[in-house]
Amino acid sequence: MCADRGPLRPSLATAPAAGSAIYGTRFNPEISLRALLSFDDGDLLQLDELTKEELRTAVSLVSFREATDFRG
């Protein structure tokens, strides 16, 4: 994973938290995070194993509390 996300790129936790801030209880960040791990549809079948493992690791490191608490 790239260590430098840059100033305008949200973290994996910040993006779903922003969704929660915008849509309130209608938005479930857990579904968004789970979708990142679904590799059996469309062109996602072509992802290499290293990329899949990087996504699995990144999602596993997201705190659910952090993913629902947006203070940006």
Secondary structure, DSSP 4 states (H G I P E B T S, - for coil): --S---TTPPPTTHHHHHHHHHHGGG--HHHHHHHTT--SSGGGGG--HHHHHHHHHHHHT--HHHHH----
